[in-house]
């Protein structure tokens, strides 16, 4: 990589949007990524870094703006690394994500859906209920910064509020900054893990040294005043304790299915509560579970899909690769009085299994893997012989790879795909694919 000090401004037309939300131009046959530019815009840019296969550039001037360009709501947009697309209208973001999804399916998987679903959308501001937020005392500024890292830099962004975080946290960054500044351990709180439940706002404070009695009093008073539940984490996840026990048991509701999902403050839950409820309903609609049918739910987590499926009367086998989540999913099934479910632990990135679930056949399979996808599972999908597969994805590249195997090797038909806007204003793409045998 070569850093460029002062290149002359270049006039170009932006042809596309990259997977990470940067404008794409071409200069002398080479791809240039222009931060902050949108497709269709004529812009001046200056090259910042030259790489072997592409260049990176900063936006200098917009000569012809896109009709889909909007004013970002956040005052630190462009510096904060949390959002990439606030300058693009909500409709434009959906259009870009759908295009990226279909491009990946074609280019990586060589597959084409029979139908493209209408996008599944929800709130675009204040939606984020899970986040890792940084904290750092900066002596030169005379304050503790609380927020996200700057774009492409290791520093915390100096910000007062976040518009995508749930307001209970996003509108209290300044208040948290003031609290931490008063503590004797202001140098020793590098991170806050945020979890917004339906019944509480939880924050896990990573503390690298023990708080003083005065620190504990200040934190307790802040928590009471702002209706926040603080936890302290001096070491690994097993060291997390409530600041003032007992802490409430966190939960979120899937009211349409009469289900309450209990979780710990560091457990994985989908970040967008309203979109998650819609996503669960969408998946069940396409699986169309019937009483007596057998359904395999892989990467099942806390039971987000498992329990609604089982509530329908289907016999559900759920498999998860995180042992604590398996334990809590079983507890959730018991608390919701759902008996027709079997929840197992297994490493789903391996194809070496001897458990009974691996040897059975099912009417349908639901996949909800992490970004790495489900390569080991889709390779062996014929052993399950499902008539239908529903794949929930958070990475279009691995989705395309896995769908290619299901379609071309195992002869499934890709009936439909669609984007689900779990992460507005970011380049992250959540999607659903429905396949039939």
N, C-alpha and C positions, 0 to 999 in steps of 0.2 A: 504494500500500500504506500502511496506517495501523497504526502500532504501538500496542498497547493496554497501558496500565500496570497497572490493577487493576480488571478486570471482576469482577462477582460470580460465584461458582461456578454452573455450570449442570448440572442432572441430565438425562441423556439415555441412550437405548439405542443401542448401536452396531449399525448395520444391515449393514455390509459392511467389506471391507478394500480400500484403494486400491492402485493399481498399484505404489506405492513402500512398501507395508507399514504404512500408518497406518489407524487405525480411522475409519470414516465415520459421521457422525451428521447430523441435520437439525435446524436451529433457525430458526423463523420463515421457513420455506421456503428457507433457504439451507444449502448443504452446509458441514459443518465437519469438518476433518481433525484427529483427536485422536491425537497421537503416543503409542504404547504401548498403545492400547486394541484389543480384539479383538471380532469379530462376536458378537452375542448378549449382550454384557456391558452392565450398567447401571452408569454411571460418573458421577462429577462431573468436569467439566473447567473450565478457565478460558481464555478467548480470549486469544491472544498477539498475533496480527496479523489485521487485517481487509483483505481484498482485494475487488475488485469482484464477483467471481463466487463466492468461497468465503472461509471463515475458517480460520485455523490455531490449534490449541489445545493446551495442555498437560494431561496427565492428573493430576488431584488425588487421586482416590480411586476404588477399584473397589468398588462396592456388591454386585454379583453377578458373580463371575468366570466366565469361560468354562470348561467342563470340559476344554478343550484348552490352557488356560494352564499353562505349566510354569516352573520356576525357571531363569533363564538360567545357563549354566555360566560365562560370562565376567564377571569382576568389574567391567569397565568398560562392560558392555552398557548402552545408553541414552546414554552419552557418546560412545563411539567410533562413527564413521560407517561402519565396515566391515560391520556386521550390523544388520539391522532386525527379524529374526523369531525370535531365540533364545527369546523368551517364548511362542512357539507350538510345540506338539508337532510332531514330524517329519511325522506323518500329517496334521495340520492345515495345515502348510505346503504339502504336495503338493495337498491339496484346494483351498486358496486359489489356487495357481498354475494348476491345471487350470480352475478357474472363470474366472480372468482370461483364460486362453487362449481358452476357448469364448465368453466375452463379447466379446472382440475380434473373433473370427471372425464372430460374428453382427452386431455393431454396425458394424464397419468394412468387412468384406468381404461381408456378407450371404450367408455360406456356412455350411453345417452338414455335419459329417462323417458318413459312414455308420457309423463306429465310433470309439470312443475307446479307445485302447490303454491297457493297464495301465501305470502310471508306471514309468519306468526309474530305479532308485535305486542309490546306492552309499554310501560312508562319509559321515557328516555332520560328523565332527570330524577335524582334521588333514589335510584333503583338499587344501588349496590349494597347488599346486606353482609357480604363477606369481603374482607380486605386485610392485607398486611400494610400497615402504615409506619413509616420511619419516624424516628425522633433523634435529634442531635443538638446538644448545647453548643452554640457558636459564640465564643467570647467576643469576637469583633462586632457581632450584631447585638450582643447583650441580651440574647433570648434563646429559647429552645425552639428549633424549627420542628414542626410536626406536619408531615405530608408525604408525598411521593417523590421519587428521584427525578432529577431533571432528565430531559430527553438526551440519550446517548452520552450521559455524564454520570459520574459516581456520586455527585453531590445531591443533598436534599434540596428540593425546590422551596423557596421562601414563599409560603402561601398562607392565606388567612382562612380559606374555606374551600371545599370541594363540592362541585355541583352534581356529581354522579353518585357520591356516597350518600347513604341514607342521611337525611338532615339531622338526625339525633347525634351523628358523628361529624358529618361533612360541614355542618354549620357551627361546630364547636372546636375547630382546630385551634383557634386563638385562645379559647378558654383552657384547653389542654396544655397549650404552650405556657400560659401563665401559671397553671398548677405546677407543671414540671420545673419551671424556673425557681419556684419556692422550695423545692426539695433539696435535701443535702446530697441526694444521689442523682442530681440532674445530669451528670456526666455518664450515668450508668443505666440509662433506659434507652436502648437503641431501637426498640420495635414495639408496636402495639398490634395485636391481632384482634380484629373486629368481627363480632358475630351478632347480627340483629335477629332476634327471635320474635315470634308473635307476642310473647309475654315479657320480654326484657331486652335491654341493650347491654351486651357483654363486651368487655375489653380485657384482653390478657396482656398485662404489662411484663415485658421481658426485663428483669432486673438483674444486673450483673453484680450488685452488692446489696446487702440487707438494708432496707429502709429504717430510718430512726423512728422512735415513737412519735415524734412530731410529724414526720413524713406520713406515717400511717393515719394520724389524726386528720391531716390536710386532705389526704386521698379519700378518707371515709366521708368527710364533710362534702367534698366535691361530688362524690358518687350519690350521696343523698340528695343534694341540691339539684342535680341534673338527672336523677333517676337512672343511674348507670350502675351496673354490677361489675366491679373491678376484680380481676384475678391477678395473682402474682406468679411469675414463672422464673425461679432462680436458676433452673437447669433444663433438663429435657422435659418432654411433655408429661412425664410421670410426676414432675415436681409442682405442677400447677395446683394452686389452692386459692379459694375465695379470700378476698381481703377481709371480709366480715361474714363468716359462715353463720348459718347455712345459706348457700346460694340457691335461687330458684332453679328448678329443672327446666332447661330451655326446650322450646318446641316450636314447630310451625304446623299449620293446619292445611290439610287437603280436604276442605269442607265438602266439596262435591261428592267425595267418597267416604265421608264420615271417618276421617283418619287424622290422627295427631302423631307427628313424627318428632320424637325426643332426640336431642343430640347434645354433645359436649361442645364447649366453645371453640375447640380447635378441629372439630370434625368437618369433613367436606360436606357442604350443602350448596346447591345451585345459588348463584349470587343474586338472581333477579326473581323475587318471590312470585310476583304476578305472572311472569313469563313461565316460571316453573310449573305453576298450576295449569296453565294453558297447555304446556308441553306434555304433561302427564295425561291430560284429557285427550290430546291429539294422538298420542301413542296408543292409548286404549281404544280409540275410535278405529284406528287402522288394524290393530290386532284383533278387534272384535271378539274378545274372549267369551266362551260359552261355558255354562256349568258342565263339569266333567272333563273338559279339555285339559291337556297338560301343556304348560308353558315354562320355558327355561329363560330365566332372567340372569344375564351374565354381567359382571361388574355392578352388582346390585346395591352396594353401599348400605345406607341406613334403611332401605326399603322403600325408596321414593316411588318406584314403579311396582315393586313386588307386592306391597300391601294393597294398593288399588286393584291390581290384577286378581289377587286372591279374594278380595271382597266381591268380585264379580261371580264367584263360584267356581272359577277354574282352579285346577291343582297346580300350584306354582312351586318350581324348584329354583331357588336363588343361590347364586355363587358369587363370592366376593373374596378378593385377595388381601384384605386388611383385617387381621383378626379382631381388633377392637370394634370395627364396624360390624363384623359378623355378630359379635356378642350383643351389640346395641340393636341391630336389626331383629334379632330373636326377641329381645326385650320389647321392642316396638310391636312385634306381632302379638305377643302376650298381652300387652297393655291395651291393644285395640281388639282383643278377643278374636283374633284371626287364627284359625287352626289349620286350614288347608294350605299350609306352606312349609316347605323344607328349606332351611337356610344353611348353606355349607361354606366352608373355607377351602380355597384352592388357589394356586398360582396360575392365573389365567394367561400368563405370558409363556407358559410351558404347555406342551402337548403330551406330557407324560402323566397320565392319571389312571388310577385304579378304582376310584370311588364309583358308586352305583350311578350317580348322575351322568357320568361320562359314557356309560354303556347303554343308556336308555334312548328312546326316540320320543319326539315331542311334536305337538301340533303347531307350535310357533316358538320362535326364539326372539328375545329382545336383547340387543347389545347396546351398552352405554359405556364404552371404554374411555380412558384418558387420551391425551394427545397422541400417544404412541400407537393407538389403534388396537385392532384385535386379530393380528395376523395369524397367531397360533390357533385361534378358534375357527376363523373362516376356512383355514386349510382343511379342517376336519369337519366342516358343517354337514357333509353327507351322512356321517354316523348318527346325527340327530334327526335327519330326514324331515325337517319342518316344512309344512306347506307354505308358511309365511315367515319372513324375517323383517323385523323393524330395527333399524340401526340409528342410534342417536350419536351424533359426532360433534366434537369440538375442534376438529382439525380437518379441513377439506382434503389435504394431501393424503393423509393416511386413510381417510374414508374412500377416496378414489382408488387407492391401491387395493383395499379390501373388497370393494365392490367389483373391481376388475376380476378378482379371483372367483367371487361368487357367480358372476355372470359368465365369464369365459371358460372357467374350469369346471364349475359345478352346475352350470346351465340354469341358474335362476334368472328370472326376468326382473329388470329394474322398472317397477311400475311407476314410481314417482319419487321426487326429491323436493325439498323446500328448505329455505332458511328460516331460522327462528332467532329473533334479534335479542339474544340474551345479554349482549354487551354493547348497547348503543354508544356511539362516539368513539369506539375503539375498532381496530381492524379484526378482532376475534370473530370467528364465524361458527355459530352453532347451527346444526342442520339435522334433518331427519330424512332417511331413505327407507322406502317400503319395497320389498321384493317378494315375489311369489314363485313357487316351483312350477 
